[in-house]
């Protein structure tokens, strides 16, 4: 009897949420039909380096820096053969340049030594690269290879997902797990890009434009964020 009583509410409570999530996905895809990363890249290696550099830095700034970097160091072998100190002046404007120089140098060295210079297609191998956590790995695997290994969770995704009531978690890893449970796997890659674009365009941190937002009818935070 007890188990029967708990099973019925679970079924009825999940149905409206599933419908709401489906509507959110539909609207996001219609609003941002070409959603992808704003980083410029020509190879998985370039996307990996650019994503590492984008931490706490705008994509626009990274796109100004990477052409110079890749002209001098076009592949993992060339970048890994340089010293972090040689890389620092080129990437200085992206912020935290010493740590980032060590990360991209270390990642390039591991790629050259263990993967013949190629970016691996497995999450486990990606996470072994210096400077690479799940967010960076998901960006590269999803965008460069079309592999849905998870959902990208950056500051925009964290904020928008919470406002939409898709998660109550605050840690990126737990937010990702929540999103992976309710978003169809085939939508994982584009969903991350769509939320990032939405966070930049309408659902900003300080003054979200709820009056202009197509998601407002399905958002529990609409008109309540000050």
C-alpha positions in Angstrom: 0.0 0.0 0.0 2.7 2.4 0.9 4.6 1.9 -2.3 1.4 2.3 -4.3 0.7 5.7 -2.7 4.1 7.1 -3.5 4.2 5.9 -7.1 1.0 7.7 -8.3 2.1 11.3 -7.5 5.5 10.6 -9.1 3.8 9.8 -12.4 1.4 12.7 -12.4 4.0 15.3 -11.2 6.6 14.3 -13.8 4.3 14.6 -16.8 3.7 18.4 -16.6 7.4 19.0 -16.0 8.3 16.8 -19.0 5.9 18.8 -21.1 7.3 22.1 -19.9 10.9 21.0 -20.6 9.8 19.9 -24.1 8.3 23.3 -24.7 11.5 25.1 -23.4 13.6 23.0 -25.8 11.3 23.7 -28.7 11.4 27.5 -28.1 15.2 27.5 -27.6 15.8 25.7 -30.9 13.4 28.0 -32.7 15.0 31.1 -31.2 18.6 30.0 -31.7 18.5 27.6 -34.7 22.3 27.9 -35.4 23.5 27.7 -31.9 27.1 26.8 -31.5 30.2 28.1 -29.8 31.3 31.7 -30.5 35.0 30.6 -30.5 36.8 30.5 -33.8 38.5 27.2 -34.5 39.6 25.1 -37.5 40.5 21.8 -35.7 39.6 20.0 -32.5 43.0 21.0 -31.2 42.3 24.7 -31.8 38.9 24.4 -30.2 40.5 22.7 -27.1 43.1 25.5 -26.7 40.5 28.3 -27.3 38.1 26.7 -24.8 40.9 26.6 -22.1 41.7 30.2 -22.8 38.1 31.3 -22.6 37.9 30.6 -18.8 36.9 33.9 -17.2 37.4 35.7 -20.5 35.2 36.7 -23.3 35.1 34.7 -26.5 35.7 37.9 -28.5 39.0 38.4 -26.6 40.0 34.8 -27.2 39.3 35.1 -30.9 41.7 38.1 -31.1 44.5 36.1 -29.5 44.2 32.6 -31.0 45.1 33.6 -34.7 48.5 34.9 -33.4 49.0 31.8 -31.2 48.1 29.3 -33.9 50.1 31.0 -36.6 53.2 30.5 -34.5 52.1 27.1 -33.0 49.8 25.4 -35.4 49.5 22.0 -33.8 50.0 20.1 -30.6 53.6 19.2 -31.4 54.6 22.9 -32.0 52.8 24.2 -28.9 54.1 21.4 -26.7 57.6 22.0 -27.8 57.4 25.7 -26.7 57.8 26.7 -23.1 55.0 28.2 -21.1 57.0 31.3 -20.8 57.0 31.7 -24.6 53.3 31.5 -24.7 52.5 33.9 -21.9 53.0 37.2 -23.9 50.7 36.0 -26.6 47.8 35.0 -24.3 48.3 37.6 -21.6 45.2 39.6 -22.4 43.0 36.5 -21.7 43.7 36.8 -18.0 45.3 34.3 -15.6 47.8 33.9 -18.4 50.5 32.0 -16.5 48.1 29.3 -15.4 46.6 29.1 -18.9 50.0 28.9 -20.5 50.9 26.0 -18.3 47.5 24.3 -19.1 47.7 24.7 -22.9 51.3 23.7 -23.0 50.7 20.7 -20.8 47.7 19.6 -22.8 49.6 20.0 -26.1 52.5 18.0 -24.7 50.2 15.1 -23.6 48.4 15.1 -26.9 51.7 14.9 -28.8 53.2 12.2 -26.5 50.1 10.0 -26.0 47.7 10.7 -28.8 49.8 11.4 -31.9 48.8 15.1 -31.6 45.1 14.3 -32.0 42.4 15.3 -29.5 40.9 12.0 -28.1 37.2 11.3 -28.5 36.7 9.8 -25.0 35.8 11.7 -21.9 38.2 9.8 -19.7 41.2 10.6 -21.9 40.1 14.3 -22.2 40.0 14.6 -18.4 43.6 13.5 -18.2 44.7 16.6 -20.1 46.0 19.5 -18.1 43.5 22.3 -17.8 40.6 20.2 -18.9 37.5 19.5 -16.7 34.1 18.3 -17.9 32.9 21.7 -19.2 35.9 22.0 -21.6 35.7 18.3 -22.5 32.0 18.6 -23.3 32.6 21.6 -25.5 35.2 19.9 -27.5 33.7 16.5 -27.8 30.2 17.9 -28.6 31.2 20.7 -30.9 34.2 19.2 -32.7 33.1 15.6 -32.8 29.3 15.7 -32.3 29.6 13.4 -29.3 27.0 13.9 -26.6 29.0 13.1 -23.5 27.2 15.6 -21.3 25.9 19.1 -21.0 28.2 22.1 -21.0 27.7 24.0 -17.7 29.2 27.5 -17.7 28.1 30.6 -15.7 25.3 31.3 -18.2 24.0 27.7 -18.2 24.2 27.6 -14.4 22.2 30.9 -14.1 19.5 30.2 -16.7 19.0 26.6 -15.8 18.3 27.6 -12.2 15.9 30.4 -13.2 14.0 28.0 -15.4 13.6 25.7 -12.5 15.6 22.9 -14.2 17.9 22.4 -11.2 18.3 23.4 -7.6 22.0 22.5 -7.5 24.8 25.0 -7.5 27.9 22.8 -8.3 28.5 22.4 -12.0 28.8 18.7 -11.9 25.5 18.3 -10.1 23.8 20.7 -12.4 25.0 18.7 -15.3 23.7 15.5 -13.9 20.2 17.1 -13.3 20.1 18.4 -16.9 21.2 15.1 -18.3 18.3 13.5 -16.6 15.6 15.7 -18.1 17.1 16.7 -21.5 17.1 14.1 -24.3 20.6 13.0 -25.1 20.3 14.0 -28.7 19.7 17.6 -27.5 22.6 17.8 -25.0 25.1 19.5 -27.3 22.9 22.1 -28.7 21.0 22.7 -25.4 24.3 24.0 -23.8 25.0 26.3 -26.7 21.4 27.6 -26.6 21.4 28.4 -22.9 24.7 30.2 -23.3 23.3 32.3 -26.1 20.1 32.9 -24.2 22.0 34.0 -21.1 23.9 36.5 -23.2 21.0 37.8 -25.2 18.1 38.0 -22.7 18.7 36.2 -19.4 21.6 38.3 -18.1 22.8 38.2 -14.5 21.7 41.7 -13.4 18.8 42.7 -15.6 17.1 39.8 -17.4 14.8 41.0 -20.2 11.8 38.9 -19.1 9.4 41.1 -21.0 11.1 40.1 -24.3 11.8 36.5 -23.4 10.0 33.8 -25.3 10.5 31.4 -22.4 8.7 33.6 -19.9 5.4 31.7 -20.0 7.3 28.6 -18.9 9.8 30.2 -16.5 9.0 30.3 -12.8 11.4 33.2 -12.3 9.9 35.5 -15.0 9.4 39.0 -13.7 10.7 38.0 -10.3 14.5 38.6 -10.8 15.7 42.0 -9.8 
